[in-house]
Amino acid sequence: MNSTLSQAVKERRILTFSYHGYPRVVEPHTYGVYGATGNEVIVSYQTRGGSQSGGIPDWRTFNTSEIVGLNVTQEKFENTRHGYNPNDSRIRHFFARA
């Protein structure tokens, strides 16, 4: 478990990083273990940056081992986004939830 990610989720801190070659700006809502793969993931609402898998803004699930250049900003998001499920059945074990 990554304590930096856990703290960022709990404090609702906006994250920036690169993922699959695209810059990302996200609001992390859940950090845990993805049931299908056993990988640690963050379920986030991406607000800016790029993506090969669709439009922005939108929900994304990021494998933490593929995140490059993680930066926890001082900027916070106030509320959870529409569609947030704090009991997401895809997550086998939760480390932190917004």
N, C-alpha and C positions, 0 to 999 in steps of 0.2 A: 504494500500500500504506500502511496505517495502522500506524505503529510502536507506538502505544498498544495496539491490538488484538493485534498480534503478541506483544508482551511479556506481555499478560494471558493469552493462550493458553499460552505457554511456561511461565509461572509458576503456571498453574492458578488464577487469580484470579477470583472471582465478580464478575459484571457486573450492574448494574442500569441500566435505561433504559425508555423508552416506545417502543412500536411499534404502529402502527395504532390508537392511542388507548388501549392497555392497558399498565399497568405490568408490567415483566418482571424476574425474577431468574433468571439463567442461569449455567450452568457451560459456558464456551466450550471446545469440544474441537478444532475445526478452523477455520482462517481461510484463505480462498482465493478463487479465481475459479470461479464456477459455470459449467460447460460449456455449458448450454443457453442462457444469456442473456449470459454474459460479465460479469455483475455480481459485485462483491466481496461475499462472504457469510461469516457465521459459523454453523457448525453447532454447536448448543448443546443442552444438556439443561436445559429450563426447569423450575425447582423451585417457583416461586411466581409470583403475579401472575395476569393474565387472558389470555384468548385467544379469538378468534372461531372458531378452527379446530379446537377439540377440548379434551380434558381435560388436566389438569396433575397430576402431572408427566408430561412427555413430550419427545421430541426435536422440535426446531424448527430451521428454516433461515431466517436473517434476512438480508435485503438490507441491507448496511451503510449505504447512502445513505438509508434510511428510518428509521434509529435516531435517536431524539431524546433528548438529555440523558444521554449515556453517562457512567456512573460506574464506575471500576475500584475495587472495594473492597479492603480489606486481608485479607478472608476468603478462604481457599483451599479448594479441594476436593482430597481426597486421591487418589482413584482414578478412572479413567475409568468411565463408566457402561456397564451391559450394553447391548449393541447398537452400541457405538462401533466404527466401521470407519476406521482411520487411512489406508486406501487407497481411500476413498470414490470410486467411479468418476464420480460427478456433478461432482467438483471437477477442473477442468482444470489448475489451477496452485495449489500449496500455498504459503502464506506461513508458516504455523505450525500445529503439531499438538501436542496434549497428550501 
